[in-house]
Every structure is written in C-alpha cells, then in structure tokens.
C-alpha cells in the first residue's frame, strides 16, 4: 500500500483568507448559539439526557431567576440569565413527574428557608428547602442551595400533567415540512395544516402584493425585521423557475425592510431571548464547585454586542446559514470513542449533497441577487469590496467586509461538503485506514466546524489518501476499491471540479510524483529507476511551497534515493526563504523581535531536520542501503557541504555534535565549519584548534590553544598546562618566522606556561596543607597571575618552595629574600622528619637539595651555595651527624647536583 505521505500546507498569501474564514466562523457560531437558545445546557447536562430512561422536563422559576430541568429522578436548577449557580437534588428513587416552587408560610420553617421546591413522583409528594447565601432582594446573584433531606413527604395518587417544549417554526422551517394536526371531536376528525412563516410570506407575495403592501409590512412588523428577512431569504434563494416572481419580490422585501439595523439582535425576535448556559459555579447539597463555561458559549456572548448594530439583511444571512448547518456544524463526523474503529461517517453522501445545495444557493444569492434589487444601490465605502453582489450594495464598510467573509466561508463549505460526499462514495473507512495512526486519531471527534476553520491539513491528507486508494492496485496485498477503469487522473478531475481550492494543480503534480516514485521502486533496470526518481524529485521541487518534505523523503528513502532526498530538502528550504531571512536571523543572534526571520528560520529547520533524521537512521543501522555509494551517509553529508547552503551546513554540524560524532565534524570539508566553531556566545575552541591543526594552520592553532587555556570553565589546571605545551609545539611546527608579533607571542606562551607550572606547585602545596575545596577549585579552574599566587596562596599557607619558584619565575633576585626562603625550606624539611634517625633525616634533606638544585643550580641568584652550605653544616653540628657516622653527606649531595669540587673547595675556604 502506498502510505499517505504527500500533503499540502497553507503557505504565505493565504493568511488573510484564513482570518476571514475565522471571522465568519465566529459569527456563524454566534448565530447558531442564538438560534439554539431554548435554552441551552452545559456540557454536563447535555450528556445526562442520553442516560434518561423515563422522563425529562424543564421550566422556569422567574420569581427567583432560575431555570430547572428534571432527568428521571434528579432535578437541576440554575440561573438562566448567565447559566451560573447550578444546584441539583438526586435523592429520589422514582421519576419526577411534576415540579413547583412555593413560598412557605411565615413561622413554619426556619427563617433561612425562603422557598419550598415541590416535587411529585408516582408514589409521593415531597418538599425540599431552598436557601440563598444572601437575601434575594439584596443580591440577585446570591447562590442557591437545595437542602439534602426533604422537609416533608406524603403519598399521592399519581395524577400529574406533563408538557413538551418545541423549537419555534421560524427556526425549523428550513428542514421540516408544514406540521399537520388531527383534531378529534364529536363531529369527527379534522385535518389541519399549520402554515410555516415561509408559507405565509409566499402566499402574500403570490397574491400579487408587492413589498409595499400593507400585509407584507404587517408580516415584517409582527415577526421582526431580522426573523422576517431570514424567512424572505428562503424564498429569494429558491431556484425553481416557477418561483422566480416570488424570489424577486422576496429580494425586494430584503432590501426594503432589511437595510436598517434593528434595535438589537436579541430584541428582534418575539420567540425567545438571547441565552447561553455556561455555569461558572455549581452549588450542591455537598458544597460549591467551580466549573468553567464552554469556549463557544463565551465567544457567542462576546460577539453579540458587535452585531447589534448590523442591518437585518446582514444578520439574516448568518441566521440562514446557521439554520442550514445547525444540525451538523458541531456534530462529530466520525466516531469519537477510541475503542471503536473509524467506520462510517455520521454524515451520508446524500446529506452532504443536500446541505451543499442549500449552501450553494445562499452563496449564489450573495454573489448575484435576483432581479428586483434597488436600481441605484449606495456605493461601498471600501474599495476592497467592490466585487459585485450584496457586497457592492452595502453602505457600511464593516458590513461589506462581513458579507464578503461569509461568502468566502460559504464557498469553502461548499467544497468541503462536496469533498466529504466524494470520500463517503469511495469507501471512507478504507481511505482513512491508509493514513498514519496519528492522523487517524486526529479524525476522531472531527466536526464540520473543525474542517471549515482549521482543517486544511486534514482535508489535504484525506485528498492524498483518496488518491492513494486509487493507486492501491500497485500493491497486490491490498484490495482495489474502484475497479479496473478507475485511475488517478479520473479522481483528480473529480477533485478539481468539486473542490479546486482543496485539490490544486500542485496537488495533482505531487500525485504524479507519487506515481513516479512507485514506478521507480519497481523498475527493472537501474537506469529506469534513477530516471524515475530524478523526474519525481524535479516535479516535487517545482511545487516546493506545497510539498510535504518529510513524506516525500520517506518515499525516496524507501527506494534508496538518498541523494534525491537531500536535493529536495535543500531546494524546498531555499524556495520557502527566497529572501534569505533565516541566515540573517541566525547571524544576528536570533533576535526575538524579528518574527519574519524566526518564521523563515523555523521553516528551513523543518526541511533540514528531514535530512538529519534519515542520516540518523542510516548511521544507526548495522547495514547500508544496498551498497550504493551515493546512498551512504558520507555522500549525503558531502552534498550538504557542497550545496552552498550555510544554514544547512550549520544544521549538519550541530546534529553531528549533538550526537557525539566530533571526529566526523572535523572530517567535513565544509566552508561553514570554521565560522560555526568560532561563533559566539560559546565558541568551540576545543574543536577549532584541531581543525586548524588538520589544515596545517599551526599559528592559528597555537593562538586558539592559548585562548582555550585562558577560557573560564571546568577545565582542570593540568589540562590547561598541556594546552599551553601543545600551543608551543604548534608554534615550533610553523615555518621560520622572524616577525615581531610571532616572537612576542612565543615569549608570551613560554612565560604563561612557566607561571602555570608554578601554579601546579601551589595547588599541590595548598592541597597538602589541607586547604578547603573552594581554594583548591579556584586554583584548579583558571590561570592566575604570579602576584596572586604569591600573596593569596603561597604566603598565607607558608609554601616556601612555591615562594622560591614564584620569585625565580618573576626574576626577583633579592639576596636576602632568597636566603630567607632557603632557610625556611631547610628548617621545614628537618622539622617534617623530626623523630626519625639522624641518618634518615639527613638523607631526606640531601634528596630535597638535589631536587631544588636541579631547578635552580644554573641560576646562582636562586641557588645561594655559600648560604646553603652554611645552613646545612650548622644543622649537621646540631644533629651531631659525625657521631652518627654521617660524615661528608653534604659534599656528596652537592657533587651529585653538578656542583664542581673546585667550587666546593672555594666555598668552604672563604
């Protein structure tokens, strides 16, 4: 089976269209909500009647501003003005058959019981106490509570009277024929037909009375201009030839009585008031619970004020569309239960055709009203809405824009309904089964509203799945749904005819590319395979603004065409960012205020991500892709590096680094690599010096290593010393350079390395002295200057050897200071060996002298031989070394350090 992987997306230039659809959709929902106020219920109460077994009733308690609803043995009470403060009582066993509210006689019950709720069941009559959080006269929004236990109950005889509410005829007349009543009397049965408002207006206009007749005026006055205009629209949109005269007369009525704005939309109808139920508070016998209202209810309330000043004609257009779609607008098109399969559509093909016909008639009327409209319509105030029809006849710019928006919505709905009819006629369950599982789950609970306002991607996915079902005969494991004569070209023509904006020429081109990919995967020869793949990639690149890169890439990868995959992704990325905003956005540090740059950058990254995902699959698998050289990861990365797309190269480098493939990063012959590694805010100096070394740019490598050694961070001191040593090695590999800058840098590195070596000694010294972790961390995490090492570490911790090293490193050769340091070094050495035999103590002192002589004997200023001999001889006498057999230990030690015998004789005799 060909997996549905081709899809189109709404690109630039369609944002304004989407905004108009959204505006019209909100207005439509507002009028659907207005037309459904009989009254409306919360989601909770809307679900409950489904579980009803016996009886459901509803009514009003105007004296307390509440509405009530019974479902079997439970009763619910809420504030009908705003739908808040829901209270309920469900403590009965039998079905509630009648409800009443009465005032108790003063003094009989507690003062806080202000009313009694009377409930009648088949077995008893009982009273419930009704209380309020505050006196109802003081606060009309006071919370109501029903007491949890009845105050009184008594058995009854089961006699009750029940009524059933009906929706007004003005709402239902579009989809329902005239109602017939049978009246039984002593004289027999009488059959009566109740004329709908549309029937009444048709009779008035058929009798030859024009829009100016008194009866027609009285009809519009009695019904209200908005509701009467909605009735006239039914006649004005009647396409039958026999109704032409009536349609023209009805159109005259619309312009005569509908051009002025009614006082208010809610007041224009005498049938019901504007109403919505969205409780923000639910009170029960157990306490109070907060609950938020539905988004659609809130939106209806929020938009009501904005339409109160609209003309009756304008409002009637939305009302008429609301009454066409009200039964299906918010109803799921497919099953919502996750445990059930996505089987048949709840909207049949015949129903789609029926709704599409009414939508088309309304769209035709708005675009080209029948004859009989005013001969000299007022000019529109906005030049952008002079496209004829009702839009051109509006005197208000806002109204013209609103009518243009609803016309756009109508045309969009017409294509959606025709598409859904086409899908249901071609085995919708089989088409849906070809979608990926994630996309199938997105279809659960999908409504016509979702498709109309935010379902462009879903529609195109279904279109491509429909096309795939016609290609299914290429996969012999799948059934063929449409017979041998069916083909992609046939269904393409139907789609272009029924829904051209949902199935565009670009989609047809992508469909052809899909067929080519299929043929390439089954081609007999490599030449035919490569040619088919190349042609498919060319077709997809030609519609780069619409192609689903990830989907096509998956198909190409399935056939081993990885070069085509890279070519397509890079081409689409460039097409979707022709101005190069993404690269500028990246180089500017991704500023938050650059929304266009961010959008372009995101779009490019989506294309590059496809390449990286397939690279990850190839590099993570144990086998290659058929041994084809061009399908290897190395070839794909080479294509990116040769493409000239700097952002693609950056994405590749970043992906390799994120996946721990640093060696492959350094192996890239990529123009963007050096700039990427140097880019702020965190340049990758650890890789940059290796890149320079690989390219034999040794001077740049040395400078980078020097910066790396100085860089703050978690790098330990020993590693920093190694980096400085490596920098000196790189300099030594440079060709002979006598430039002053080169020489100065060499000396600077040597000095820095020497100071770092001294810092290592200080670190070991403070660690041996038992310094705290903070002190050692400071020494180990950065390079410090020689003064800081002396004053803040060597001096406070008494590190005499480190002081000597610091003095020598700084070139400070003051004799008194140096002699003092040596005195402390010798004393410290003997003190540390205190308690040991004299011979052992002198051996340890001799070893220490040898180590220090190795460092300083070539510099007499820091190895004062005469002072050292004097100190050691004094200590020998003090320790009675001669009596312990330790004669000549100092001379032997100094001779082993490289001090000549002549120098020793001279020193001893001076």
Residue pairs with C-beta under 8 A, 6 or more apart in sequence:
1 434
1 468
1 472
1 475
1 477
1 478
2 434
2 468
2 471
2 472
2 474
2 475
2 514
2 518
3 434
3 436
3 468
3 554
3 555
4 434
4 435
4 436
4 439
4 461
4 464
4 465
4 468
4 551
5 464
5 514
5 548
5 550
5 551
5 552
5 554
5 555
6 464
6 507
6 510
6 511
6 513
6 514
6 547
6 548
6 551
6 552
7 457
7 460
7 461
7 464
7 548
7 551
8 460
8 504
8 506
8 507
8 510
8 546
8 547
8 548
9 456
9 457
9 460
9 546
9 548
10 18
10 456
10 457
11 545
11 546
11 576
17 408
18 456
20 404
20 405
20 408
20 409
21 405
21 408
21 409
21 412
21 452
21 453
22 453
23 402
23 405
24 402
24 405
24 406
24 408
24 409
25 409
25 449
25 452
25 453
26 299
26 303
27 303
27 307
27 318
27 402
27 405
27 406
28 318
28 321
28 322
28 325
28 329
28 406
28 409
29 296
29 299
29 300
29 329
29 449
30 299
30 300
30 303
30 304
30 307
30 318
31 315
31 318
31 319
31 321
31 322
32 322
32 325
32 326
32 329
32 330
33 40
33 276
33 296
33 297
33 300
34 265
34 266
34 274
34 300
34 304
34 319
34 322
35 171
35 319
35 322
35 323
35 326
36 326
37 272
37 273
37 274
37 275
37 276
38 165
38 167
38 272
38 275
39 58
39 67
39 80
39 275
39 277
40 83
40 275
40 276
40 277
40 297
41 69
41 277
42 83
42 86
42 277
42 278
42 279
42 291
42 293
42 294
43 294
44 291
45 69
45 76
45 277
48 71
48 74
49 56
49 71
51 71
52 71
52 72
53 72
54 72
54 95
55 70
55 71
55 72
55 95
55 96
55 97
55 162
56 69
56 70
56 71
56 72
57 69
57 70
57 96
57 99
57 162
57 163
58 67
58 68
58 69
58 70
58 165
59 67
59 68
59 99
60 66
60 67
60 68
60 80
61 67
61 68
61 77
61 101
63 101
64 101
64 115
64 130
64 136
64 144
65 79
65 80
65 81
65 140
66 77
66 78
66 79
66 80
66 144
67 77
67 78
67 79
67 80
68 75
68 76
68 77
68 78
68 99
69 75
69 76
70 76
70 96
70 99
72 95
72 96
73 90
73 92
73 93
73 94
73 95
73 96
73 121
74 88
74 89
74 90
74 92
74 96
75 88
75 89
75 90
75 96
75 99
75 117
75 119
76 86
76 87
76 88
77 86
77 87
77 88
77 117
77 144
77 146
78 84
78 85
78 86
78 87
78 277
78 279
79 85
79 141
79 144
80 275
80 277
82 278
82 280
83 276
83 277
83 278
83 279
83 280
83 293
83 297
84 141
84 278
84 279
84 280
84 281
85 141
85 143
85 144
85 279
85 281
85 282
85 283
86 279
86 281
86 282
86 283
86 291
87 144
87 145
87 146
87 282
87 283
87 284
88 146
88 284
89 117
89 119
89 128
89 146
89 148
89 285
91 148
91 149
91 150
92 119
92 121
92 126
94 121
94 122
94 123
94 124
95 121
95 122
96 119
96 120
96 121
97 120
97 121
97 122
97 158
97 160
97 162
98 118
98 119
98 120
98 160
98 161
98 162
99 117
99 118
99 119
99 120
100 117
100 118
101 115
101 116
101 117
101 118
101 130
102 115
102 116
102 118
103 114
103 115
103 116
104 113
104 114
104 115
104 116
109 116
109 129
109 151
112 131
113 129
113 130
113 131
113 147
113 151
114 130
114 131
114 132
114 136
115 130
116 127
116 128
116 129
116 130
116 151
117 127
117 128
117 129
117 130
117 146
118 125
118 126
118 127
119 125
119 126
119 127
119 128
120 156
120 160
122 158
123 155
123 156
123 158
124 153
124 154
124 155
124 156
125 153
125 154
125 155
125 156
126 150
126 152
126 153
126 154
127 150
127 151
127 152
127 153
128 146
128 147
128 150
128 151
129 146
129 147
129 151
130 144
130 145
130 146
130 147
131 144
131 145
131 147
132 142
132 143
132 144
132 145
133 142
133 143
133 145
134 142
135 142
136 142
143 281
143 283
143 288
144 283
145 283
145 284
145 285
146 284
146 285
147 285
148 285
148 286
168 271
168 272
169 179
169 194
169 196
169 197
170 196
170 197
170 223
170 227
170 230
170 231
170 269
170 271
171 323
171 326
173 196
173 197
173 198
173 231
173 234
174 234
174 320
174 323
174 324
174 358
175 323
175 327
176 196
178 193
178 194
178 195
178 196
178 199
179 193
179 194
180 191
180 192
180 193
180 194
181 191
181 192
181 193
181 194
182 189
182 190
182 191
182 192
183 189
183 190
183 192
184 190
195 203
197 223
197 227
197 228
197 231
198 231
198 234
198 235
200 219
201 216
201 219
201 228
201 231
201 232
201 235
201 250
201 253
202 235
202 246
204 213
204 215
204 216
204 219
205 216
205 235
205 245
205 246
205 249
205 250
205 253
206 246
209 215
209 216
210 216
210 249
210 252
211 249
211 252
211 253
211 256
211 257
212 256
216 253
217 257
219 228
220 228
220 229
220 253
220 257
223 231
223 270
224 262
224 268
224 269
224 270
225 257
225 258
225 260
225 262
225 268
225 312
226 262
226 265
226 268
226 269
226 312
226 315
226 316
226 319
227 268
227 269
227 271
227 316
227 319
228 253
228 257
228 312
229 253
229 254
229 257
229 258
229 312
229 313
229 315
229 316
230 316
230 319
230 320
230 323
232 250
232 251
232 253
232 254
232 258
232 316
233 250
233 254
233 316
233 317
233 320
233 362
233 365
234 320
235 243
235 246
235 247
235 249
235 250
236 247
236 250
236 251
236 254
236 365
236 369
236 370
237 247
237 320
237 358
237 361
237 362
237 364
237 365
238 246
238 247
238 361
239 361
239 364
244 370
247 370
248 370
248 371
248 372
249 372
251 369
251 370
251 371
251 372
251 373
252 372
252 373
254 313
254 316
255 313
255 373
255 374
255 393
257 312
258 311
258 312
258 313
258 314
258 316
259 311
259 312
259 313
259 395
260 311
260 312
261 308
261 309
261 310
261 311
261 312
262 268
262 312
262 315
264 308
265 274
265 304
265 307
265 308
265 310
265 315
266 273
266 274
266 304
266 308
268 312
268 315
274 304
276 293
276 297
276 300
276 301
277 297
278 292
278 293
278 294
278 297
278 298
278 301
279 291
279 293
280 290
280 291
280 292
280 293
281 288
281 289
281 290
281 291
282 288
282 289
282 290
282 291
283 289
296 330
307 315
310 399
310 402
311 396
311 399
313 390
314 394
314 399
314 402
314 403
317 362
317 366
317 390
317 403
317 406
318 406
320 362
321 359
321 362
321 406
321 409
321 410
322 329
324 355
324 358
324 359
324 362
325 355
325 359
325 413
325 448
328 347
328 351
328 355
328 448
329 447
329 448
329 449
330 447
330 448
330 449
331 346
331 347
331 447
331 448
332 346
332 444
332 445
332 446
332 447
333 345
333 346
333 347
333 420
333 443
333 446
333 447
333 448
333 451
334 342
334 343
334 345
334 346
334 432
334 443
334 444
334 445
334 446
335 341
335 342
335 343
335 444
336 444
336 445
337 444
338 441
338 444
341 429
342 429
342 432
342 433
342 440
342 443
342 444
343 429
344 424
344 428
344 429
345 420
345 423
345 424
345 428
347 420
347 424
347 448
348 424
349 421
349 424
349 425
352 417
352 418
352 420
352 421
352 424
353 417
353 421
355 417
356 414
356 417
356 418
356 421
359 410
359 413
359 414
359 417
360 410
360 414
362 410
363 407
363 410
363 411
363 414
365 390
366 389
366 390
366 391
366 403
366 406
366 407
366 410
367 388
367 389
367 390
367 407
368 388
368 389
369 389
369 390
373 393
374 393
377 392
377 393
378 393
378 394
378 395
380 386
380 391
380 392
380 393
380 394
380 395
380 397
380 400
381 395
381 396
381 397
381 400
382 397
382 400
382 401
384 401
385 391
385 392
385 394
385 397
385 400
385 401
385 404
386 392
387 404
389 407
390 403
391 400
391 403
391 404
391 407
392 400
394 400
394 403
409 452
412 452
412 501
413 448
413 452
415 498
415 499
415 500
415 501
415 502
416 448
416 451
416 452
416 455
416 459
416 499
416 502
418 498
418 499
419 459
419 462
419 463
419 495
419 498
419 499
419 502
420 451
421 498
422 466
422 494
422 495
422 498
422 499
423 431
423 462
423 466
426 466
426 469
426 481
426 482
426 491
427 469
427 481
430 469
430 479
430 481
431 462
431 465
431 466
431 469
432 440
432 443
432 462
432 465
433 440
434 465
434 468
434 469
434 472
435 443
435 461
435 462
435 465
439 458
439 461
442 458
443 458
446 455
446 458
450 458
451 458
451 459
456 502
459 499
459 502
460 502
460 503
460 507
463 495
463 499
463 502
463 503
463 507
464 507
464 510
464 511
466 491
466 495
467 488
467 491
467 492
467 511
467 514
468 514
469 481
469 482
470 481
470 482
470 486
470 487
470 488
470 490
470 491
471 488
471 514
471 515
471 518
472 478
472 479
472 480
472 481
473 480
474 518
474 522
480 486
482 491
488 511
488 512
488 515
492 503
492 508
492 511
495 502
495 503
495 507
496 503
496 505
496 508
504 546
506 543
506 545
506 546
507 546
509 539
509 542
509 543
510 539
510 540
510 543
510 546
510 547
510 552
512 539
513 536
513 537
513 539
513 540
513 552
514 536
514 555
516 532
516 533
516 535
516 536
516 539
517 532
517 533
517 536
517 552
517 555
517 556
517 559
519 532
520 528
520 529
520 530
520 532
520 533
520 536
520 559
520 561
521 529
521 558
521 559
523 529
523 532
529 559
533 556
533 559
533 561
533 564
534 564
536 556
536 564
537 556
537 561
537 564
537 567
537 568
540 547
540 552
540 568
540 572
541 567
541 568
541 571
541 572
541 575
544 571
544 572
544 575
544 576
545 575
545 576
547 568
547 572
549 568
549 569
549 572
549 606
549 607
549 610
550 606
550 610
550 613
552 568
553 565
553 568
553 569
553 610
553 611
553 614
556 562
556 564
556 565
556 568
557 565
557 614
557 617
560 625
560 626
560 628
560 631
561 631
562 614
562 618
562 625
562 630
562 631
562 632
562 635
562 636
563 630
563 631
563 635
563 636
563 639
565 610
565 611
565 614
565 636
566 611
566 636
566 639
566 640
567 639
569 607
569 608
569 610
569 611
570 607
570 611
570 639
570 640
570 643
570 645
570 648
572 607
573 603
573 604
573 607
573 608
573 645
573 647
573 648
574 645
576 600
576 603
576 604
576 607
577 600
577 603
577 604
579 600
581 594
581 596
581 597
581 600
581 601
582 597
582 600
582 601
582 603
582 604
582 647
583 646
583 647
584 597
585 591
585 594
585 597
585 598
585 600
585 601
586 601
586 647
586 650
588 594
588 597
589 680
590 597
590 598
590 601
591 597
592 598
601 647
604 647
604 648
605 651
608 647
608 648
608 651
608 652
609 651
611 636
611 640
611 648
611 651
611 652
612 651
612 652
612 655
614 636
615 633
615 636
615 637
615 655
616 655
616 659
618 624
618 625
618 631
618 632
618 633
618 636
619 633
619 661
624 631
624 632
625 631
625 632
629 635
637 652
637 664
637 668
638 669
640 648
640 649
640 652
640 670
641 649
641 652
641 668
641 669
641 670
641 671
643 649
646 671
646 672
649 670
649 671
649 672
649 673
649 676
650 672
650 676
652 668
652 670
653 665
653 668
653 670
653 672
653 673
653 676
654 676
656 662
656 664
656 665
656 668
657 665
657 684
662 687
665 673
665 687
666 687
666 690
666 691
666 694
673 691
674 688
674 691
676 684
677 683
677 684
677 685
677 687
677 688
677 691
678 688
685 704
685 705
685 707
685 708
685 711
686 708
688 704
689 700
689 701
689 704
689 705
689 708
689 726
689 730
690 701
692 698
692 700
692 701
692 704
693 701
693 730
698 730
698 731
698 733
698 734
699 730
699 731
699 734
699 737
699 742
701 727
701 730
702 727
702 728
702 730
702 731
702 734
702 745
702 749
703 727
703 745
705 723
705 724
705 726
705 727
705 730
706 723
706 724
706 727
706 745
706 748
706 749
706 752
708 715
708 723
709 720
709 721
709 723
709 724
709 727
709 752
709 756
709 783
710 782
710 783
712 781
712 782
713 781
714 781
715 723
715 781
716 780
716 781
717 756
717 759
717 760
717 763
717 779
717 780
717 781
717 783
718 760
720 756
720 783
721 753
721 756
721 757
721 760
724 749
724 752
724 753
724 756
725 753
727 749
728 746
728 749
728 750
728 753
731 742
731 745
731 746
731 749
734 742
737 743
752 783
754 809
755 783
755 784
755 785
755 786
755 789
755 809
756 783
758 786
758 789
758 802
758 805
758 806
758 809
759 779
759 783
759 784
759 789
761 799
761 801
761 802
761 805
762 779
762 789
762 793
762 794
762 799
762 802
763 776
763 779
763 780
765 793
765 794
765 797
765 799
765 801
765 802
766 775
766 776
766 779
766 793
766 797
766 799
767 776
769 797
769 798
769 799
771 797
775 793
778 784
779 793
786 806
786 809
786 810
789 802
789 806
790 803
790 806
793 799
793 802
794 802
794 803
794 806
795 803
798 824
800 821
800 824
800 825
800 828
801 825
801 852
803 821
804 818
804 821
804 822
804 825
804 852
804 856
804 862
805 855
807 813
807 814
807 817
807 818
807 821
807 862
808 855
808 856
808 859
808 862
813 861
813 862
815 861
815 864
818 861
818 862
818 864
819 864
819 867
822 864
822 867
822 868
822 871
823 867
823 871
825 848
825 852
826 845
826 868
826 871
826 872
826 875
829 844
829 845
829 848
830 841
830 845
830 875
832 844
833 840
833 841
833 844
833 845
834 841
836 844
837 884
838 879
838 880
838 881
838 884
838 886
839 884
839 885
839 886
841 879
842 876
842 879
842 881
842 886
842 889
843 889
845 872
845 875
846 889
846 890
846 892
846 893
849 868
849 872
849 893
849 894
849 897
850 893
850 896
850 897
852 863
853 863
853 894
853 897
853 898
853 899
854 897
856 862
856 863
857 863
857 897
857 898
857 899
865 894
865 899
865 903
865 907
866 907
866 910
869 890
869 894
869 904
869 907
869 908
872 890
873 890
876 882
876 886
876 889
876 890
881 887
881 889
891 904
894 904
895 901
895 904
